[in-house]
Amino acid sequence: MAYDSASLDKPLETLKAFDWGGDVAAFEPIDAAVIAVHADPAARADLEKRLAALLTAGTSRAAKEYVCRKLSLIGTAASVPTLAALLPDTDNSHMARFALERINAAEAGAALRQALGTVQGDLKIGMISSLAGRGDTTCVPMLASLLAGDTRTAIAAADALGRIHTPEAVQALTAAGGVSDQAVAAAIVDARLACAESLLKQGKRSEATAIYKSLADAAAAGTTPAAKSTRLAAARGILACLDTTSPS
């Protein structure tokens, strides 16, 4: 199907007034256009521009969510400023993140990192999650600094570092291993285990073994259920590293 910009005039106009409970069938031409433009850069740019314009047109939250979903599929760096403007907005931040997390452009990651440094509470945790979802290695120092923050944020940062699992992420988690907050400490252990598992899957057995042994040593004298659980997980990891016959 060829892209026909004029055929979208009415659906896009309808989208401006759309709200929950409205007839989404009216947007089928837009859905079809999103598929059609993938092989046509000029058409894609046109559709992207027309959709992004609706994010600043006083449209409803429902309409903005629809637009963000479509931009997550066809969005480029051109959409980033408009989406980034929604990141501090409690109602629309989630879907703006949804789109930015999936846009394959350095500008999208930069927008999320900038927002991470300014928003608070649930919005900050959301930025952490999206950066981890992108595998954004540039944000590792920012995440490392959050390990000393409030419990919820620190747990989210630890989880993100475990998902990113670069050597820098491993180092940040190791350096923060002595925190007093038990919930954060548990999250750091889980993240370090995730890093070790990732390293093992990459065939980096010595690096994975070093993490497992460090965790085992730290938990050796502990009598709590958490310490026992860590020792067991570390022991299993060490055995897996030694088993060169199993797929890594």
ABEGO torsion letter per residue (X at the ends): XBBBAAAAAAAAAAAAABBBGBBAAAAAAAAAAAAAAAABAAAAAAAAAAAAAAAAAGBBAAAAAAAAAAAAAABBAAAAAAAAAAAABAAAAAAAAAAAAABBBAAAAAAAAAAAAABBEAAAAAAAAAAAAAGBAAAAAAAAAAAABBAAAAAAAAAAAAAAGBAAAAAAAAAAAABABAAAAAAAAAAAAAAAAAAAAAGBAAAAAAAAAAAAAAAAABABAAAAAAAAAAAAAAAAAABAABBX
